[in-house]
Amino acid sequence: MTVQMIASQLEMVISLHENVKEVCIIVSDGGQSAEDLVAFISPKEQIDMEEFKNSINSFILDKTGESLQPQRIFIVDEIPKTSTGKLFRRTLHKMADEALKD
């Protein structure tokens, strides 16, 4: 299974979480395996970020097993989109690259 297929599968699983409004999974630059996945998740409502991340991690583990855990999870108010409503993946890559450098 390709890393893009794994990312799509993980997006589908996370989107089933009761508090997830929107999710986008990207592959970190140069990444070629499931360990290089980065998740951007927008919650349906304002909740404690750490509690939400823990809930997401537990949900993923329960549904898929440890092998599909993203390298990093970012909780964002809104996932950036282009003027036509498509996900702005380039912006997500920049956000992930900056955070992973820290």
Backbone hydrogen bonds, N-H to C=O, Kabsch-Sander energy under -0.5 kcal/mol:
donor,donor_aa,acceptor,acceptor_aa,energy
6,I,2,T,-2.1
7,A,3,V,-2.4
8,S,4,Q,-2.2
9,Q,5,M,-2.3
10,L,6,I,-2.6
11,E,7,A,-2.5
12,M,8,S,-2.2
13,V,9,Q,-2.1
14,I,10,L,-2.7
15,S,11,E,-2.3
16,L,12,M,-0.6
16,L,13,V,-1.3
17,H,14,I,-1.9
20,V,17,H,-1.8
21,K,19,N,-0.6
21,K,42,S,-2.9
22,E,42,S,-1.7
24,C,40,F,-2.3
26,I,38,V,-2.7
28,S,26,I,-0.6
28,S,36,D,-3.3
31,G,28,S,-3.0
36,D,33,S,-2.0
37,L,34,A,-1.4
38,V,26,I,-2.8
39,A,72,R,-2.8
40,F,24,C,-2.8
41,I,39,A,-0.5
41,I,74,F,-2.9
42,S,22,E,-3.0
44,K,19,N,-2.6
52,F,48,D,-2.4
53,K,49,M,-2.8
54,N,50,E,-2.5
55,S,51,E,-2.2
56,I,52,F,-2.6
57,N,53,K,-2.9
58,S,54,N,-2.4
59,F,55,S,-2.3
60,I,56,I,-2.8
61,L,57,N,-2.5
62,D,58,S,-2.5
63,K,59,F,-2.3
64,T,60,I,-3.1
65,G,60,I,-0.9
65,G,61,L,-0.9
68,L,65,G,-1.2
69,Q,66,E,-1.6
71,Q,37,L,-2.8
72,R,37,L,-0.9
74,F,39,A,-3.3
76,V,41,I,-2.5
76,V,74,F,-0.6
82,T,86,K,-3.0
85,G,82,T,-1.9
88,F,80,P,-2.7
89,R,87,L,-1.5
91,T,88,F,-0.6
92,L,88,F,-1.6
93,H,89,R,-2.7
94,K,90,R,-2.0
95,M,91,T,-2.5
96,A,92,L,-2.6
97,D,93,H,-2.9
98,E,94,K,-2.4
99,A,95,M,-2.0
100,L,96,A,-2.7
101,K,97,D,-1.2
102,D,98,E,-0.8
102,D,99,A,-0.5
